[in-house]
Amino acid sequence: MAEAYTHINLEDVEDAAPGNGFGELWEARVAREALGASATGVTHFRLRAGRRSPFTHRHGEAEETYLILRGVGRAKLGDEIVDVRPLDAIRVAPRTSRAFEAGADGLEFIAFGPHVPGDGEPVEDGWTE
C-alpha cells in the first residue's frame, strides 16, 4: 500500500535546469518523483531577472495551472501576452503553448497538473528562441 502522504520541501528537490543547459535562465525543481506522485506533477520555477523561459511548450492532454509566487513579468499564452503578478493563477488548456518572462526582480512560480507521460512538446516560437 502506498503511503498516505508525502511531505517534502521544494528547496530540497534537485534543480534540473543546470543539467539541461538552462541554469543561466532559471531554476526548475521538478518534484513529482520526490513526492512519489504517479498522477500529478508539480514544478517550482525561478526565472532569472529579465529572462524568458528557455523554450515554449504545450501539452496534448494535460491542463496545467501556474501560480505566481513572487515578482512580476509576462506570460505568453498561445498568441497573447499577459502581465502576471503575485498570486495570479493561470489555467492553461491542452494544446495551448506557454512561456514566461521575468521582470527586473525575477519571477517565481509553480506549475502543477496531471502527469501524462510523453504529453509535453516544444513549440517553435521566436519569443523564446
C-alpha positions in Angstrom: 0.0 0.0 0.0 1.3 3.5 -0.9 2.0 6.0 1.9 -1.0 8.2 2.8 1.0 11.3 2.1 4.5 12.7 1.2 5.9 15.8 2.7 8.9 17.5 1.1 10.4 21.0 0.8 10.8 22.2 -2.8 14.2 23.7 -1.9 15.4 20.1 -1.3 14.5 18.9 -4.8 17.4 19.0 -7.2 17.5 21.9 -9.7 17.1 20.2 -13.1 18.0 23.4 -15.1 21.8 23.3 -15.0 21.9 19.7 -16.1 19.7 20.6 -19.1 21.8 23.6 -20.1 19.3 26.2 -18.7 21.0 27.2 -15.4 21.7 30.8 -16.6 17.9 31.3 -17.3 16.1 29.7 -14.4 15.9 27.1 -11.6 13.5 24.2 -12.2 12.7 21.9 -9.3 10.6 19.0 -10.8 9.1 17.4 -7.7 6.8 14.6 -9.0 9.3 11.8 -8.3 10.5 13.3 -5.0 6.8 13.3 -3.9 6.3 9.8 -5.1 3.3 11.0 -7.2 2.1 9.0 -10.1 -0.8 11.0 -11.4 0.2 14.6 -10.6 3.1 16.8 -11.3 4.5 19.9 -9.6 7.5 22.1 -10.6 8.9 25.1 -8.9 10.5 27.7 -11.2 12.6 30.7 -10.5 13.1 32.6 -13.7 16.1 35.0 -13.5 15.6 38.8 -13.8 14.9 39.9 -17.3 15.0 36.4 -18.8 12.4 34.3 -20.7 11.7 30.7 -20.4 14.3 28.7 -22.4 11.6 27.2 -24.6 7.9 27.4 -25.3 5.9 24.2 -24.9 2.4 22.8 -24.8 0.6 19.6 -23.8 -1.7 17.4 -25.9 -3.9 16.2 -23.0 -2.8 17.8 -19.7 -4.3 21.0 -18.4 -1.8 22.9 -16.3 -2.2 25.7 -13.7 0.6 28.2 -12.9 0.7 30.1 -9.6 2.8 33.2 -9.5 4.6 33.4 -6.1 7.0 36.4 -6.4 8.0 39.0 -8.9 6.2 40.4 -11.9 6.5 39.6 -15.6 4.6 38.3 -18.6 3.2 35.1 -19.8 2.8 34.2 -23.5 -0.3 32.0 -23.8 -0.9 31.0 -27.3 -0.6 34.2 -29.3 -1.4 36.5 -26.3 1.0 38.1 -23.9 -0.4 38.9 -20.4 1.1 40.7 -17.4 1.5 38.5 -14.3 2.0 39.4 -10.6 2.0 37.5 -7.3 -1.0 35.3 -6.6 -2.1 35.3 -10.2 -3.3 31.8 -11.1 -3.3 30.9 -14.8 -5.0 27.8 -16.1 -3.7 26.7 -19.5 -5.7 24.3 -21.6 -4.2 21.4 -23.5 -2.8 22.4 -26.9 -2.1 26.0 -25.8 1.5 27.0 -25.9 3.1 28.8 -22.9 6.2 30.6 -21.9 7.2 33.2 -19.2 9.3 36.4 -19.0 10.6 37.8 -15.7 10.7 41.4 -14.7 13.6 43.2 -13.1 13.4 41.2 -9.9 12.8 37.8 -11.4 9.7 35.6 -11.5 9.0 32.7 -9.1 6.1 30.4 -9.9 4.8 26.9 -9.5 3.3 24.7 -12.3 1.0 21.8 -11.4 -1.4 19.5 -13.2 -1.9 15.9 -14.2 1.1 13.7 -15.1 0.6 12.3 -18.6 3.8 10.5 -19.8 5.2 11.9 -23.1 2.5 14.6 -23.3 4.7 17.7 -23.5 6.2 19.0 -26.7 8.3 22.1 -27.6 6.8 24.7 -29.8 8.8 26.8 -32.2 8.4 30.4 -31.1 10.6 33.4 -31.8 9.6 34.8 -28.4 11.8 32.3 -26.6 14.4 31.4 -29.2 
